[in-house]
Amino acid sequence: MQQAQKVVCLLFAVVLSGSIQVSGQETDTTQEETLRKLQTRMDDLRAEMAKIQTELDAIHGQKLPRTGSIVSTPPPHST
């Protein structure tokens, strides 16, 4: 899970750096459009991260031993 959080933070930083580079000469409409596109991209990336996390959880679930009770009976006493 920690790796997924790092990836999300990295993606957020990339998107944020792209939004900082928006020129001061752009009109409000252009800036709003750019922000909408960035928000859509972030939503897409979050969905992709969720899908990847689900796949990772499934993989880890397959490798973990099954939980359950172990029943053992002692050997019969020989007299």
PDB file as gemmi writes it, atoms N, CA and C in Angstrom:
CRYST1    1.000    1.000    1.000  90.00  90.00  90.00 P 1                      
ATOM      1  N   MET A   1       0.828  -1.187   0.000  1.00  0.00           N  
ATOM      2  CA  MET A   1       0.000   0.000   0.000  1.00  0.00           C  
ATOM      3  C   MET A   1       0.870   1.248   0.000  1.00  0.00           C  
ATOM      4  N   GLN A   2       1.996   1.169   0.672  1.00  0.00           N  
ATOM      5  CA  GLN A   2       2.879   2.314   0.774  1.00  0.00           C  
ATOM      6  C   GLN A   2       3.397   2.712  -0.611  1.00  0.00           C  
ATOM      7  N   GLN A   3       3.684   1.740  -1.449  1.00  0.00           N  
ATOM      8  CA  GLN A   3       4.165   2.025  -2.791  1.00  0.00           C  
ATOM      9  C   GLN A   3       3.087   2.723  -3.601  1.00  0.00           C  
ATOM     10  N   ALA A   4       1.854   2.313  -3.443  1.00  0.00           N  
ATOM     11  CA  ALA A   4       0.748   2.939  -4.166  1.00  0.00           C  
ATOM     12  C   ALA A   4       0.605   4.396  -3.756  1.00  0.00           C  
ATOM     13  N   GLN A   5       0.783   4.690  -2.481  1.00  0.00           N  
ATOM     14  CA  GLN A   5       0.694   6.066  -2.009  1.00  0.00           C  
ATOM     15  C   GLN A   5       1.818   6.918  -2.608  1.00  0.00           C  
ATOM     16  N   LYS A   6       2.985   6.344  -2.728  1.00  0.00           N  
ATOM     17  CA  LYS A   6       4.103   7.071  -3.324  1.00  0.00           C  
ATOM     18  C   LYS A   6       3.818   7.403  -4.781  1.00  0.00           C  
ATOM     19  N   VAL A   7       3.243   6.444  -5.502  1.00  0.00           N  
ATOM     20  CA  VAL A   7       2.925   6.652  -6.911  1.00  0.00           C  
ATOM     21  C   VAL A   7       1.874   7.747  -7.059  1.00  0.00           C  
ATOM     22  N   VAL A   8       0.847   7.722  -6.203  1.00  0.00           N  
ATOM     23  CA  VAL A   8      -0.193   8.755  -6.263  1.00  0.00           C  
ATOM     24  C   VAL A   8       0.409  10.126  -5.977  1.00  0.00           C  
ATOM     25  N   CYS A   9       1.275  10.211  -4.981  1.00  0.00           N  
ATOM     26  CA  CYS A   9       1.923  11.485  -4.657  1.00  0.00           C  
ATOM     27  C   CYS A   9       2.785  11.971  -5.821  1.00  0.00           C  
ATOM     28  N   LEU A  10       3.505  11.063  -6.443  1.00  0.00           N  
ATOM     29  CA  LEU A  10       4.334  11.420  -7.587  1.00  0.00           C  
ATOM     30  C   LEU A  10       3.476  11.927  -8.741  1.00  0.00           C  
ATOM     31  N   LEU A  11       2.379  11.227  -9.016  1.00  0.00           N  
ATOM     32  CA  LEU A  11       1.485  11.660 -10.092  1.00  0.00           C  
ATOM     33  C   LEU A  11       0.887  13.027  -9.782  1.00  0.00           C  
ATOM     34  N   PHE A  12       0.520  13.234  -8.529  1.00  0.00           N  
ATOM     35  CA  PHE A  12      -0.027  14.524  -8.128  1.00  0.00           C  
ATOM     36  C   PHE A  12       1.006  15.630  -8.344  1.00  0.00           C  
ATOM     37  N   ALA A  13       2.268  15.363  -7.989  1.00  0.00           N  
ATOM     38  CA  ALA A  13       3.328  16.348  -8.171  1.00  0.00           C  
ATOM     39  C   ALA A  13       3.533  16.678  -9.648  1.00  0.00           C  
ATOM     40  N   VAL A  14       3.461  15.668 -10.501  1.00  0.00           N  
ATOM     41  CA  VAL A  14       3.618  15.880 -11.944  1.00  0.00           C  
ATOM     42  C   VAL A  14       2.497  16.755 -12.474  1.00  0.00           C  
ATOM     43  N   VAL A  15       1.271  16.429 -12.060  1.00  0.00           N  
ATOM     44  CA  VAL A  15       0.122  17.207 -12.524  1.00  0.00           C  
ATOM     45  C   VAL A  15       0.208  18.627 -11.985  1.00  0.00           C  
ATOM     46  N   LEU A  16       0.598  18.767 -10.728  1.00  0.00           N  
ATOM     47  CA  LEU A  16       0.717  20.086 -10.123  1.00  0.00           C  
ATOM     48  C   LEU A  16       1.786  20.915 -10.831  1.00  0.00           C  
ATOM     49  N   SER A  17       2.916  20.303 -11.158  1.00  0.00           N  
ATOM     50  CA  SER A  17       3.968  21.047 -11.848  1.00  0.00           C  
ATOM     51  C   SER A  17       3.502  21.491 -13.226  1.00  0.00           C  
ATOM     52  N   GLY A  18       2.682  20.663 -13.870  1.00  0.00           N  
ATOM     53  CA  GLY A  18       2.124  21.051 -15.165  1.00  0.00           C  
ATOM     54  C   GLY A  18       1.177  22.220 -15.036  1.00  0.00           C  
ATOM     55  N   SER A  19       0.427  22.277 -13.943  1.00  0.00           N  
ATOM     56  CA  SER A  19      -0.509  23.384 -13.769  1.00  0.00           C  
ATOM     57  C   SER A  19       0.218  24.664 -13.395  1.00  0.00           C  
ATOM     58  N   ILE A  20       1.372  24.574 -12.765  1.00  0.00           N  
ATOM     59  CA  ILE A  20       2.143  25.756 -12.408  1.00  0.00           C  
ATOM     60  C   ILE A  20       2.727  26.410 -13.659  1.00  0.00           C  
ATOM     61  N   GLN A  21       2.989  25.622 -14.683  1.00  0.00           N  
ATOM     62  CA  GLN A  21       3.591  26.135 -15.901  1.00  0.00           C  
ATOM     63  C   GLN A  21       2.594  26.872 -16.795  1.00  0.00           C  
ATOM     64  N   VAL A  22       1.342  26.923 -16.379  1.00  0.00           N  
ATOM     65  CA  VAL A  22       0.328  27.615 -17.163  1.00  0.00           C  
ATOM     66  C   VAL A  22       0.726  29.094 -17.251  1.00  0.00           C  
ATOM     67  N   SER A  23       0.750  29.595 -18.447  1.00  0.00           N  
ATOM     68  CA  SER A  23       1.189  30.962 -18.684  1.00  0.00           C  
ATOM     69  C   SER A  23       0.229  31.968 -18.067  1.00  0.00           C  
ATOM     70  N   GLY A  24       0.782  33.074 -17.555  1.00  0.00           N  
ATOM     71  CA  GLY A  24      -0.025  34.139 -16.992  1.00  0.00           C  
ATOM     72  C   GLY A  24      -0.826  34.870 -18.050  1.00  0.00           C  
ATOM     73  N   GLN A  25      -0.481  34.702 -19.302  1.00  0.00           N  
ATOM     74  CA  GLN A  25      -1.164  35.387 -20.389  1.00  0.00           C  
ATOM     75  C   GLN A  25      -2.394  34.617 -20.878  1.00  0.00           C  
ATOM     76  N   GLU A  26      -2.575  33.412 -20.392  1.00  0.00           N  
ATOM     77  CA  GLU A  26      -3.730  32.640 -20.830  1.00  0.00           C  
ATOM     78  C   GLU A  26      -5.009  33.266 -20.279  1.00  0.00           C  
ATOM     79  N   THR A  27      -6.060  33.116 -21.015  1.00  0.00           N  
ATOM     80  CA  THR A  27      -7.341  33.639 -20.555  1.00  0.00           C  
ATOM     81  C   THR A  27      -7.903  32.727 -19.472  1.00  0.00           C  
ATOM     82  N   ASP A  28      -8.882  33.225 -18.737  1.00  0.00           N  
ATOM     83  CA  ASP A  28      -9.504  32.426 -17.690  1.00  0.00           C  
ATOM     84  C   ASP A  28     -10.114  31.152 -18.258  1.00  0.00           C  
ATOM     85  N   THR A  29     -10.708  31.258 -19.441  1.00  0.00           N  
ATOM     86  CA  THR A  29     -11.336  30.097 -20.067  1.00  0.00           C  
ATOM     87  C   THR A  29     -10.302  29.023 -20.374  1.00  0.00           C  
ATOM     88  N   THR A  30      -9.169  29.429 -20.895  1.00  0.00           N  
ATOM     89  CA  THR A  30      -8.109  28.481 -21.225  1.00  0.00           C  
ATOM     90  C   THR A  30      -7.569  27.831 -19.957  1.00  0.00           C  
ATOM     91  N   GLN A  31      -7.397  28.627 -18.902  1.00  0.00           N  
ATOM     92  CA  GLN A  31      -6.906  28.071 -17.638  1.00  0.00           C  
ATOM     93  C   GLN A  31      -7.918  27.090 -17.057  1.00  0.00           C  
ATOM     94  N   GLU A  32      -9.199  27.431 -17.130  1.00  0.00           N  
ATOM     95  CA  GLU A  32     -10.226  26.528 -16.619  1.00  0.00           C  
ATOM     96  C   GLU A  32     -10.244  25.225 -17.416  1.00  0.00           C  
ATOM     97  N   GLU A  33     -10.081  25.342 -18.722  1.00  0.00           N  
ATOM     98  CA  GLU A  33     -10.049  24.149 -19.570  1.00  0.00           C  
ATOM     99  C   GLU A  33      -8.846  23.283 -19.219  1.00  0.00           C  
ATOM    100  N   THR A  34      -7.709  23.921 -19.022  1.00  0.00           N  
ATOM    101  CA  THR A  34      -6.500  23.198 -18.648  1.00  0.00           C  
ATOM    102  C   THR A  34      -6.685  22.497 -17.313  1.00  0.00           C  
ATOM    103  N   LEU A  35      -7.266  23.184 -16.353  1.00  0.00           N  
ATOM    104  CA  LEU A  35      -7.503  22.579 -15.050  1.00  0.00           C  
ATOM    105  C   LEU A  35      -8.493  21.418 -15.143  1.00  0.00           C  
ATOM    106  N   ARG A  36      -9.512  21.558 -15.971  1.00  0.00           N  
ATOM    107  CA  ARG A  36     -10.474  20.478 -16.167  1.00  0.00           C  
ATOM    108  C   ARG A  36      -9.784  19.245 -16.753  1.00  0.00           C  
ATOM    109  N   LYS A  37      -8.910  19.482 -17.726  1.00  0.00           N  
ATOM    110  CA  LYS A  37      -8.182  18.367 -18.339  1.00  0.00           C  
ATOM    111  C   LYS A  37      -7.271  17.685 -17.318  1.00  0.00           C  
ATOM    112  N   LEU A  38      -6.605  18.499 -16.502  1.00  0.00           N  
ATOM    113  CA  LEU A  38      -5.728  17.936 -15.475  1.00  0.00           C  
ATOM    114  C   LEU A  38      -6.536  17.147 -14.447  1.00  0.00           C  
ATOM    115  N   GLN A  39      -7.693  17.663 -14.066  1.00  0.00           N  
ATOM    116  CA  GLN A  39      -8.539  16.958 -13.113  1.00  0.00           C  
ATOM    117  C   GLN A  39      -9.024  15.635 -13.698  1.00  0.00           C  
ATOM    118  N   THR A  40      -9.392  15.655 -14.972  1.00  0.00           N  
ATOM    119  CA  THR A  40      -9.827  14.427 -15.641  1.00  0.00           C  
ATOM    120  C   THR A  40      -8.683  13.417 -15.669  1.00  0.00           C  
ATOM    121  N   ARG A  41      -7.491  13.897 -15.970  1.00  0.00           N  
ATOM    122  CA  ARG A  41      -6.312  13.019 -16.004  1.00  0.00           C  
ATOM    123  C   ARG A  41      -6.048  12.419 -14.623  1.00  0.00           C  
ATOM    124  N   MET A  42      -6.156  13.250 -13.579  1.00  0.00           N  
ATOM    125  CA  MET A  42      -5.957  12.762 -12.210  1.00  0.00           C  
ATOM    126  C   MET A  42      -6.997  11.696 -11.872  1.00  0.00           C  
ATOM    127  N   ASP A  43      -8.243  11.916 -12.270  1.00  0.00           N  
ATOM    128  CA  ASP A  43      -9.292  10.933 -12.019  1.00  0.00           C  
ATOM    129  C   ASP A  43      -8.979   9.614 -12.731  1.00  0.00           C  
ATOM    130  N   ASP A  44      -8.495   9.718 -13.973  1.00  0.00           N  
ATOM    131  CA  ASP A  44      -8.110   8.521 -14.726  1.00  0.00           C  
ATOM    132  C   ASP A  44      -6.972   7.777 -14.031  1.00  0.00           C  
ATOM    133  N   LEU A  45      -5.990   8.533 -13.555  1.00  0.00           N  
ATOM    134  CA  LEU A  45      -4.845   7.928 -12.875  1.00  0.00           C  
ATOM    135  C   LEU A  45      -5.269   7.271 -11.563  1.00  0.00           C  
ATOM    136  N   ARG A  46      -6.183   7.905 -10.834  1.00  0.00           N  
ATOM    137  CA  ARG A  46      -6.688   7.305  -9.596  1.00  0.00           C  
ATOM    138  C   ARG A  46      -7.415   5.989  -9.892  1.00  0.00           C  
ATOM    139  N   ALA A  47      -8.203   5.984 -10.956  1.00  0.00           N  
ATOM    140  CA  ALA A  47      -8.913   4.759 -11.337  1.00  0.00           C  
ATOM    141  C   ALA A  47      -7.916   3.667 -11.707  1.00  0.00           C  
ATOM    142  N   GLU A  48      -6.882   4.031 -12.432  1.00  0.00           N  
ATOM    143  CA  GLU A  48      -5.851   3.064 -12.813  1.00  0.00           C  
ATOM    144  C   GLU A  48      -5.125   2.541 -11.576  1.00  0.00           C  
ATOM    145  N   MET A  49      -4.829   3.427 -10.626  1.00  0.00           N  
ATOM    146  CA  MET A  49      -4.171   3.011  -9.385  1.00  0.00           C  
ATOM    147  C   MET A  49      -5.056   2.039  -8.607  1.00  0.00           C  
ATOM    148  N   ALA A  50      -6.353   2.305  -8.563  1.00  0.00           N  
ATOM    149  CA  ALA A  50      -7.277   1.417  -7.862  1.00  0.00           C  
ATOM    150  C   ALA A  50      -7.285   0.037  -8.517  1.00  0.00           C  
ATOM    151  N   LYS A  51      -7.262   0.027  -9.844  1.00  0.00           N  
ATOM    152  CA  LYS A  51      -7.238  -1.242 -10.578  1.00  0.00           C  
ATOM    153  C   LYS A  51      -5.948  -2.004 -10.275  1.00  0.00           C  
ATOM    154  N   ILE A  52      -4.823  -1.310 -10.295  1.00  0.00           N  
ATOM    155  CA  ILE A  52      -3.531  -1.935 -10.010  1.00  0.00           C  
ATOM    156  C   ILE A  52      -3.511  -2.460  -8.578  1.00  0.00           C  
ATOM    157  N   GLN A  53      -4.043  -1.673  -7.632  1.00  0.00           N  
ATOM    158  CA  GLN A  53      -4.064  -2.099  -6.240  1.00  0.00           C  
ATOM    159  C   GLN A  53      -4.912  -3.355  -6.070  1.00  0.00           C  
ATOM    160  N   THR A  54      -6.031  -3.419  -6.777  1.00  0.00           N  
ATOM    161  CA  THR A  54      -6.885  -4.604  -6.721  1.00  0.00           C  
ATOM    162  C   THR A  54      -6.136  -5.828  -7.244  1.00  0.00           C  
ATOM    163  N   GLU A  55      -5.399  -5.643  -8.334  1.00  0.00           N  
ATOM    164  CA  GLU A  55      -4.619  -6.749  -8.890  1.00  0.00           C  
ATOM    165  C   GLU A  55      -3.519  -7.181  -7.924  1.00  0.00           C  
ATOM    166  N   LEU A  56      -2.852  -6.209  -7.295  1.00  0.00           N  
ATOM    167  CA  LEU A  56      -1.807  -6.537  -6.321  1.00  0.00           C  
ATOM    168  C   LEU A  56      -2.392  -7.280  -5.124  1.00  0.00           C  
ATOM    169  N   ASP A  57      -3.534  -6.817  -4.636  1.00  0.00           N  
ATOM    170  CA  ASP A  57      -4.185  -7.493  -3.516  1.00  0.00           C  
ATOM    171  C   ASP A  57      -4.529  -8.935  -3.881  1.00  0.00           C  
ATOM    172  N   ALA A  58      -4.991  -9.145  -5.111  1.00  0.00           N  
ATOM    173  CA  ALA A  58      -5.329 -10.492  -5.552  1.00  0.00           C  
ATOM    174  C   ALA A  58      -4.078 -11.372  -5.606  1.00  0.00           C  
ATOM    175  N   ILE A  59      -2.990 -10.813  -6.099  1.00  0.00           N  
ATOM    176  CA  ILE A  59      -1.735 -11.569  -6.182  1.00  0.00           C  
ATOM    177  C   ILE A  59      -1.241 -11.922  -4.787  1.00  0.00           C  
ATOM    178  N   HIS A  60      -1.248 -10.944  -3.892  1.00  0.00           N  
ATOM    179  CA  HIS A  60      -0.789 -11.202  -2.530  1.00  0.00           C  
ATOM    180  C   HIS A  60      -1.698 -12.213  -1.838  1.00  0.00           C  
ATOM    181  N   GLY A  61      -2.971 -12.160  -2.120  1.00  0.00           N  
ATOM    182  CA  GLY A  61      -3.912 -13.101  -1.530  1.00  0.00           C  
ATOM    183  C   GLY A  61      -3.649 -14.528  -1.962  1.00  0.00           C  
ATOM    184  N   GLN A  62      -3.176 -14.706  -3.192  1.00  0.00           N  
ATOM    185  CA  GLN A  62      -2.887 -16.047  -3.694  1.00  0.00           C  
ATOM    186  C   GLN A  62      -1.644 -16.629  -3.034  1.00  0.00           C  
ATOM    187  N   LYS A  63      -0.698 -15.787  -2.682  1.00  0.00           N  
ATOM    188  CA  LYS A  63       0.561 -16.255  -2.123  1.00  0.00           C  
ATOM    189  C   LYS A  63       0.472 -16.525  -0.624  1.00  0.00           C  
ATOM    190  N   LEU A  64      -0.466 -15.901   0.050  1.00  0.00           N  
ATOM    191  CA  LEU A  64      -0.585 -16.082   1.487  1.00  0.00           C  
ATOM    192  C   LEU A  64      -1.204 -17.443   1.784  1.00  0.00           C  
ATOM    193  N   PRO A  65      -0.750 -18.076   2.852  1.00  0.00           N  
ATOM    194  CA  PRO A  65      -1.353 -19.361   3.201  1.00  0.00           C  
ATOM    195  C   PRO A  65      -2.801 -19.156   3.640  1.00  0.00           C  
ATOM    196  N   ARG A  66      -3.601 -20.130   3.361  1.00  0.00           N  
ATOM    197  CA  ARG A  66      -5.006 -20.041   3.761  1.00  0.00           C  
ATOM    198  C   ARG A  66      -5.099 -20.128   5.273  1.00  0.00           C  
ATOM    199  N   THR A  67      -5.992 -19.357   5.817  1.00  0.00           N  
ATOM    200  CA  THR A  67      -6.190 -19.405   7.255  1.00  0.00           C  
ATOM    201  C   THR A  67      -7.275 -20.418   7.576  1.00  0.00           C  
ATOM    202  N   GLY A  68      -7.190 -20.966   8.729  1.00  0.00           N  
ATOM    203  CA  GLY A  68      -8.191 -21.938   9.149  1.00  0.00           C  
ATOM    204  C   GLY A  68      -7.673 -22.661  10.371  1.00  0.00           C  
ATOM    205  N   SER A  69      -8.501 -23.470  10.908  1.00  0.00           N  
ATOM    206  CA  SER A  69      -8.082 -24.189  12.111  1.00  0.00           C  
ATOM    207  C   SER A  69      -7.398 -25.494  11.716  1.00  0.00           C  
ATOM    208  N   ILE A  70      -6.422 -25.838  12.476  1.00  0.00           N  
ATOM    209  CA  ILE A  70      -5.711 -27.095  12.273  1.00  0.00           C  
ATOM    210  C   ILE A  70      -6.194 -28.053  13.353  1.00  0.00           C  
ATOM    211  N   VAL A  71      -6.684 -29.173  12.935  1.00  0.00           N  
ATOM    212  CA  VAL A  71      -7.180 -30.161  13.875  1.00  0.00           C  
ATOM    213  C   VAL A  71      -6.189 -31.309  13.906  1.00  0.00           C  
ATOM    214  N   SER A  72      -5.740 -31.608  15.080  1.00  0.00           N  
ATOM    215  CA  SER A  72      -4.831 -32.758  15.207  1.00  0.00           C  
ATOM    216  C   SER A  72      -5.357 -33.668  16.305  1.00  0.00           C  
ATOM    217  N   THR A  73      -5.164 -34.920  16.124  1.00  0.00           N  
ATOM    218  CA  THR A  73      -5.572 -35.885  17.144  1.00  0.00           C  
ATOM    219  C   THR A  73      -4.325 -36.616  17.602  1.00  0.00           C  
ATOM    220  N   PRO A  74      -4.204 -36.770  18.873  1.00  0.00           N  
ATOM    221  CA  PRO A  74      -3.018 -37.480  19.385  1.00  0.00           C  
ATOM    222  C   PRO A  74      -3.095 -38.961  18.999  1.00  0.00           C  
ATOM    223  N   PRO A  75      -1.945 -39.581  18.846  1.00  0.00           N  
ATOM    224  CA  PRO A  75      -1.951 -41.014  18.506  1.00  0.00           C  
ATOM    225  C   PRO A  75      -2.523 -41.813  19.676  1.00  0.00           C  
ATOM    226  N   PRO A  76      -3.129 -42.936  19.371  1.00  0.00           N  
ATOM    227  CA  PRO A  76      -3.683 -43.758  20.453  1.00  0.00           C  
ATOM    228  C   PRO A  76      -2.581 -44.283  21.356  1.00  0.00           C  
ATOM    229  N   HIS A  77      -2.905 -44.396  22.646  1.00  0.00           N  
ATOM    230  CA  HIS A  77      -1.904 -44.920  23.598  1.00  0.00           C  
ATOM    231  C   HIS A  77      -1.789 -46.425  23.436  1.00  0.00           C  
ATOM    232  N   SER A  78      -0.563 -46.893  23.354  1.00  0.00           N  
ATOM    233  CA  SER A  78      -0.379 -48.339  23.281  1.00  0.00           C  
ATOM    234  C   SER A  78       0.015 -48.843  24.659  1.00  0.00           C  
ATOM    235  N   THR A  79      -0.662 -49.787  25.151  1.00  0.00           N  
ATOM    236  CA  THR A  79      -0.366 -50.331  26.488  1.00  0.00           C  
ATOM    237  C   THR A  79       0.075 -51.758  26.446  1.00  0.00           C  
TER     238      THR A  79                                                      
END                                                                             
